[in-house]
Amino acid sequence: MKVYINRQVVRGPWGGGNMFVKAYREMGTQGNVEVLDGYSAQAVPDVALLVGLDREGDEVGVEQAISYKLYMNPSCKLVLRVNENDARKGTSHLDDALIQVSQFMDGTVFVSRWLQDYFNAKGWACANQAVIINGVDRDVFKPGPKPSDGKLHIVAHHWSDNRMKGADIYEEIDRLVGEQPDKFAFTYIGRHKCDFKHTTVVRPLAGKALGEELGRHDVYVSASRFDPGPNHILEALACGLPTYVHKDGGGCVEFAGRNSTYKDWDELRDVLMSCVGLAWASGWPKPGYQGVRLSSWQTCVQEYNRFLEATWQATNPDSSSC
């Protein structure tokens, strides 16, 4: 089975979609699966794995892929990876566009159960669906040595600077640090549009540098709203950090677990205050069991290939030799 994926890898710090593309391009060719380097008459795909709606560079966009299937190669199966929605960005065009193209898809992969429910409630047309959560590199994201200054070291990180990522809560944490600098420290890693005065802001990081920076903190806070498939939660959990998420966090709640939620700043502030003075290793008032089983990127890619092959074989019974 020959698979075309319509994204190239962007080097350096980037979002979870790019991390998936990197993993799939590195690990996708296995068994009966060959990941094509391009899309041409010499490299005819059996399955086109479409990562979102946007077209980048010379890669094939969703509309072009649909035309290719309809008019040139009807046997090619189209599988859409969905990691986006209007609610997370406060926009109004993405949901309708995604639902419109869903009628032409042979398969859909959602990056969280929450996102699957979100779109099915809106009338998603493609019935062949899977939920596959991104992987995380446990050799990179792991607990690290903690500071010994008596402060509670709080951390958050995002690639996107959209304020729906939780700017209101992060600014409240910044004010708390200003009010009680002997008790709290806050590090924000990545891009932002926050009004910070007392926060340590670290440029966007990726890989080992990000894992080391996260691992040296005490507690992780996410204030992201309606997040489709938050890699930042997977990375925080892999670092062993008590991780608290907003009750409207979407996939954040699914990944971190419902016992990890706070409803507003007052509730989160009480949680953070209760953590002050406790040794990191001696047992926080932790949020309870996480809601997701952390998987490696290799396992994630294998799950994709199983779904792609099942989608291909469903209407191509002789494809076992592809």
N, C-alpha and C positions, 0 to 999 in steps of 0.2 A: 504494500500500500504506500503510495507516494503522497506526501503531505506538503502542501504549500502554506506557509504562515506569512501573513502580510505585514510583518514588522521587522525592522532591523534593530539591533541593540544600540542603545544610546550609552556612551561611556560616562562613568562618573555617577554622582548621586542623582537618582531619578525615582519615579513612582513605582508602585507594585506591578503595574502592567509591564514595564520594561524589565523588571526582575524576572517575571514569568517568561518573557520572550528570550531573555538570556539563557535561562535554564532549559527551555525547550530546544533552542538551537544547539546547545551544548550536549544535551542528553536525549533528544527525541529520536534519533536514529538508533533503533534497537529491534531485534527480532525481524518481523516482516515490515517494519516501518522505515521508510527513507524520508528524511527531511530535505526538500528540494532547496537549492541555493537561489533559484529564480523561477519564473513563470513564463514558459515559452513553448513553441511548437516542439522543441526538443525535450522539454521537461513538463509533460502533461500530468497534472495532479489528479489523484483519485479523490482527495479531500482537500478543501481549502479551509484552513483554520483562520477565521477573521477576528482580529483583536480589536474590538470596538468599531466605531463608525468612521473615524477620521482616516484620511489617506495621507501617508507620509512619503516624501521622496518619489521614487520610481515604483513603489509597491502598489499593488492593486487595491482599490477601495471596494467597499461593500457593493455599491451600485454596479461597478464594473464586473465584480465577481458574479452578481446575479445575471447580468447580461451574457456573460461567458457561459454560464450554466444553461440559460434558456435557449441560446442561439447557436452555441458552438459545441458544447460538451455536456449534454443532459445527464450523463452518468456521474459527473463530478458532484460530490456531496459538499454542501456548505454548512459549516459549523461556526456559530457565533459565540465568542467568549464575551460575557456581559459583566462589566465592572464599572458601571456608571449609572447615574440617574439624575433627575432634576433636583430632587430634594436635597442632595448633598451640596449643591452649588447655588441653590436659589434661582435656577433657570426655569425655562418653560418650554423648551423645544426637544430635549433629548428623549424623554419618555415616548412621545408620539412617534419620533423618528425610529427609535428602536422597535417599537411595537409594529410599525408599518413594515419594516424589513423582516420581522419574525415570520411572516407568512411564507417567505421564500426560503427559509432555513430548513435543513434536514436534521439539525441538532442544535441544542443550546447548552452551553456550560455557564452556569451562574457561579460567582465566586463566594457566595454565602447562601444559606437557607433563607435568611432574611430577605435578600435581594430577589430570590426566586419567588417568595410569597408576594413581595411588593409588585412584581411585574405580572404574575398570574392573576392577581386581583384587578389589574388594569386591562386584562384581555390578551395576554401573550398567546400568539397563534401556534407556535411550534410546540407540539406535545412531547417530542423526544428530548428530554432534559436530564441534566446531571448537575450536581453541586460538587465542585472541586475547589477546596480551599488551597491557597498558595502554600508553598513550602517555606521552611526557614532553615538556615545553616546553623546547626547546633555547635559546630566547631568555631563559629564566629560570634554568635550570640549566646553568651553564657555569663553566669555570675562573676563579678570581679571584686577586687579589694575595695573596702568601703572607707570613707573618711573617718577620722576619729576626733572631730572637733565638737561633738555634741549636738550638732545641728541635724535637722531632718533635711536630707538632700533630695529634692523633688526634680523630676525630669519629664519632658515631653519632647516629641519630635514629629515633624511633618515636612514633606516635600512641597506641598501646595501652600500658598499664602492666602487662600480663600478664608475669610473670617468665619465661615461655617465650620472650619476645623476646630473652632472653640476659642476664638480670640477673647470673648467676654470673660470666660473663666480664667484663662491664662493671665489676663490683666488683673483679676482679683488676687491671684496667687502672687503676682508682682507686688501688689499693695500690701499683702500680708507680710512679705519679706521685708518691705520697707518699714512696717510697723514693729516687727519682731526679728531684727536681723541676727540676734543671738540664738534664735531657735530654728530659723528656716533659711534655706537657700534654694533657688530655683534656676535650673538650666533649661533653655529652650534651644533645640538643635534644628536648624533648617531655615526655611523662608517664612516670613510672617508680615502682617500688617498691624501689629500690636503696638500699643503705647507703653513700652517697657521703660522703667527707670531703675529697677533694682534687680533685674534678671541678667544672668550670664547668657548671652546669645552666642551660639557656636554656628559657624557656617554649615551648610548642608554636608553631611558625611554619608559614606556608604561602606559596606563591607566591614573589614576588621576594625577600622577607625571608629565606625559607628558602634559596633559591638562593645569595644573597650570603653567608649564614653558612656553608653547606657549602663554597662555593668557596674560602674563605680558609684552609682546613685542608690538611694534607699527605697524610693517609692515612685511609681509611674502614674501620671494622670493623663487621661485623654478626655478632652471636651468636645470631640468631633461629633457632629450631628448627622444622622442618616447615612452613615458611612457604608458603602457597598461591601467592601472586603478589606478591612484595614490591616495592612502589613505591619503598621506600627504596633499594633496589639500583639501580634504573633512574636515580634522581636522583643518586646518588653517581657512577655511571658517566658520566652526562651532564656532571658537573662535572669530569671528567677525573681523578678520585681513584683511586689504587691501592686496590682494594677487596678485602678479605679476609672470607671467610664460613665459618661452621662447616660441617663435613662433613655434618652432619645438617640442613642449612638448607633442604632441600626445593627450592622454587623459587629460593631464593637461589643455590644451586649451579648451577642451570640458567641463570640470568641472568648471574652473574659468571664462570662457567666453572670446570671442575674443577681447573684449575691455580691457582685462587684460594682453595682450601680449607685449613683447619687442623683438626686432629683434637682438640686440647685446648689448654688455656691454655699449657702448656710450649712447644708448637710455635708458637703465636702470639707468645709472648713472645720467642722466638728471632728471629722475623721482624721484630718491632718493634725489637729491639735492633740488628739488622743495618741498619736504616734510619737510625739516628741519625747526624747529621753530614753526610748526603748532601744536596746541593742538589736541590730539588724538580724542577727542569727538566732535570737532568743524567742522569736515568735511574735510577730505583729498582730494587731487586730486585723488579720489578713481578710481579704474579701471572700474567701472560701474557694471551693474548687473551680478551676477554670472551665469554661464551657466547651472548649475545643481540644482535640487531640493534636498535638504538634506533629507535623510530618516533615520529612526531608523533601528537598526539591526533586530528588530522584523519584521518590514515591509519588509526588504530585504529577510529574511528567508521565509516569507509568499509568496513572489513572486517566490522564488525557488520552493516551494511546489506546487504552482499552475501550474508552468511549468512542473514539474516532473509528476504530476498527469495527466495533459493534454497529455503528451507524452505517458504515460502508457495507458490511455484510448483510445488513437487514434487507437490502434490495438488490444485493449482488452476491447470491449464494455461492457462486464459483470463485469468489475473490480470495479464498484462503491461500492461493498461490501467488497473490500479487506481491 
